[in-house]
Amino acid sequence: MDIKDIKKPKMSIKRRVQVFVIAAILIYLYYVAFTMTDLTYRGSSLSPLNVFERLFIGPFTDEVALSKIPEYIMYMVETVAIAYAGTLIAAVLAIPFGFLSASNMSKVSYIGKAILNGIRAFPEIMLAIIFVAAVGMGPYAGVLAIGIHSIGMLGKLYAEVIESIDMKVIEALKANGANPIQVMWFGVIPQVIPSFSSYAIYRYEIDVRSSTILGVVGAGGIGAPLILASLQRKWEEVGMMLIVIIVVVTIIDLISGKIRAKIV
């Protein structure tokens, strides 16, 4: 039989009406978006080339930016410390949530997964705004925001690791009369610890990047001086801070990558 002889199924009238209605709605939404949105630019009079030059060349020639390198490094150290404290809290507290969410370890895993989904629904910046209002401006709010959000992410990853363990080891221990504590200590923990450690280190890399933004809302770190300098059009200082962030994040990525390679 020739391929041309095969008749294509015709689209029903109901289906055509649905497609037409959806297309009409999308066209209307695009029309409203482009006609009612103010697209005029009220930024700096500098050209993009000038801004780029001041961002990446100016920091090496501007005396003010060069003189503030130690200050920016200290801000970045604070950012790294915020990420470390938040990740450490999350790496520990996410373990019980991981076991609660694992279907092969918990009979109410749906409750654990619902809790983790609820935690992950709030981004770090939103949590930082809440904690700044609750505990005041400073690194403490940033640590809480990073820690709580990371619990949701690490808890989900931990649960997936626990669900993928070799259950034959658990069954063998139970068959030999091991109690629940012995099963957990000798059967589960040795299988999950390498992956737990690897995920925690990888999450730390992500939290370092996230914590650079939390300073924008007063949660400590390099984010506050970065946004302040950008609002004041001090592009040389912005560029220097970006260089410091790039160097530190790159070093952390290289170190954590080697550590994770040895663990896994």
PyMOL commands that set and color helices and strands:
alter all, ss='L'
color gray80, all
select helices_A, chain A and resi 3-5+13-36+48-56+58-60+63-67+69-101+109-120+124-135+139-163+167-175+180-217+223-231+235-263
alter helices_A, ss='H'
color red, helices_A
deselect
rebuild
show_as cartoon
